[in-house]
Amino acid sequence: MGRAMHLKPALTILLVAVASSVYAQNRASEIQLSKIERDLILPPDYAYTGAEKLRESHDRWLKVEVQFAAVPQFTDEVTFKYYILIGGKLLTGEVTHVNVLAGRELFSSMYVPPHVLTHLLSNRPPNTNSVENIAVQVVLKGEVKDEISLVRARPQWFAALPALSGFILNKNETPFAPLFWGRYEQIKSH
């Protein structure tokens, strides 16, 4: 009887160690979000010839960038879901990146156009404090693998809020499309 009593704690410890190891291995094989940054930026100023010069808007865009790490050697497709709370309104959007190689400093970005900011803030000029919170989820094969928020909040703080879609644009849908090709992951064409 004494020997069986000693085996139970040993087996429990062994099972916990194996389960922890399997969890750590699964976690290590996923895509992990590490940082969110936001900034108000001016659109690029392109010069060209062959047509009349049109006046460009010099209003600022909201740029949201998330840094992440990908452990798998190659990920064919991964989706980032963005949730941006600004002016008391929750904007949602997503971007799917393709052909993602392993790396620790990889980046995804999304943008909110100036006219949307003006509307949401009732014509008040935007500043970075106008953004109340941002969350980003990474979805791989239909499963949420990680989530990060700009301001500490409970997970999925955005779930109970009414959402507005169509106001967040991926980089390829903005004047920033031809810039920084080496920084951002390739975006899936629809």
Secondary structure, DSSP 4 states (H G I P E B T S, - for coil): -HHHHHHHHHHHHHHHHHHHHHHHHHHHTSEEEEEEEEEEEPPP-----SSPPPPPP-PPEEEEEEEEEEEEEEEEEEEEEEEEEETTEEEEEEEEEEEEEEEEEEEEEEEE-HHHHHHHTTTPPP-GGGEEEEEEEEEETTEEEEEEESS---TTTTTTS-EEES--EEGGGSTTTTS-TTTBPPBPP-
